[in-house]
Amino acid sequence: MKVLVTGGAGFIGSHIVDALLARGHEVAVLDDLSTGRRRNLAAEAIFEEIDLRDRSRVHELIARFRPEVVCHQAAQTSVSVSTREPVRDAEVNIVGSLHLLDACVRHGVGRVVFASTGGAIYGEVPEGERATPAWEPKPLSPYACAKLSVERYLDAYRSEHGLVSTVLRYANVYGPRQDPHGEAGVVAIFAQRLIAGRPIRINARREPGDDGCVRDYVYVDDVVRANVEAVEGRLTGTVNVATGVPSTTRQIAEGLVAALGVTPTVEAGPRRAGDLERSVLEPDPSLGERMPLGEGLARTAAWFEGDAGGA
Ligand SMILES: NC(=O)c1ccc[n+]([C@@H]2O[C@H](COP(=O)([O-])OP(=O)(O)OC[C@H]3O[C@@H](n4cnc5c(N)ncnc54)[C@H](O)[C@@H]3O)[C@@H](O)[C@H]2O)c1
């Protein structure tokens, strides 16, 4: 199949590209390299350096490549940037996505897979509960508002134009190639700092010195599998891509310390304004076995150790 992966030079997108190529698909990548890196790009993928905000170039690429499926991973991914610059966030994440959807309709793309966020869309998840797609969304940041708005546009494009789509709501994704500035940057940040012998800081959930916020950390390979299922048409609707397992920031630190065999200096940081205390999602039953946290952290730590730019 011909698949266009937007954001295919980024952390998650580049792993999706590798998996699609390995399955024999023809892959083109649209990416402006704002946070993505050339070195993540598979040589067999066609690469187009295009900004999603550039409507005519987005249309021209889709008209020329004629993908059957568009896997839309490109985004302004920083929640804090979205808070400081909500207009820029909306220009990329809403208007840029609409350029893509319009081009899909115009040029007969059969299906769109959209990388949304479960980590940000559900808001605070009470103790003992897991958020499901049936929950009323409570987006608290401009980033989450933009993701939810594209989900709604996809509904509209489905009913107006028959454009088929799958919405994948990711929990906090971690793994090799992660940039330390994304939504789940803590794994990458801690791995880099521990390898360099620098202190790590656990920001408080409530009071400095506690175990930090609770998140649902999902390994990138599990996210890739969900995307492959969706691209190949076996996964539709709105789906949580998650583990359902709550983990604190301290557990992340401990897993990485064990994997790296280092003696860390751990500092107690304050509570960060705007941080959710707890976010855990009910994983979609179709996702199958997920990577256990300890093994995922060990694989991630090994990658950062071997990565020349990592330390
Ligand atoms: N990492 C997570 O935990 C997480 C959680 C929920 C959702 N997501 C979503 O998953 C997707 C991939 O995120 P990631 O973690 O791999 O981040 P990333 O920053 O590594 O990837 C985003 C990619 O999009 C590209 N991009 C950004 N703005 C662009 C623009 N205007 N035009 C073209 N390309 C542009 C970047 O260069 C980069 O390659 C994003 O849509 C993100 O919102 C990620």
The ligand as a Gaussian input file, in Angstrom:
#p B3LYP/6-31G(d) Opt

LIG

0 1
 N        5.197000      11.193000      22.796000
 C        4.037000      11.067000      23.450000
 O        3.991000      10.635000      24.595000
 C        2.728000      11.410000      22.770000
 C        1.545000      11.276000      23.508000
 C        0.335000      11.586000      22.896000
 C        0.299000      11.985000      21.570000
 N        1.475000      12.137000      20.886000
 C        1.386000      12.548000      19.476000
 O        2.142000      11.648000      18.692000
 C        2.647000      12.326000      17.538000
 C        4.155000      12.091000      17.425000
 O        4.794000      12.670000      18.566000
 P        6.318000      12.396000      18.951000
 O        6.369000      12.160000      20.412000
 O        6.898000      11.402000      18.019000
 O        6.933000      13.849000      18.726000
 P        8.077000      14.367000      17.697000
 O        8.256000      15.806000      18.009000
 O        9.266000      13.478000      17.776000
 O        7.377000      14.176000      16.287000
 C        6.614000      15.180000      15.662000
 C        7.121000      15.332000      14.246000
 O        6.299000      16.297000      13.573000
 C        7.163000      17.173000      12.847000
 N        6.471000      18.465000      12.719000
 C        6.201000      19.361000      13.702000
 N        5.604000      20.442000      13.204000
 C        5.471000      20.224000      11.864000
 C        4.930000      21.003000      10.800000
 N        4.421000      22.223000      10.993000
 N        4.969000      20.479000       9.546000
 C        5.508000      19.256000       9.324000
 N        6.046000      18.480000      10.300000
 C        6.023000      18.980000      11.547000
 C        8.433000      17.260000      13.665000
 O        9.564000      17.693000      12.922000
 C        8.565000      15.834000      14.162000
 O        9.316000      15.026000      13.268000
 C        2.265000      13.781000      17.718000
 O        1.097000      14.033000      16.980000
 C        1.994000      13.910000      19.199000
 O        1.106000      14.960000      19.491000
 C        2.690000      11.855000      21.446000

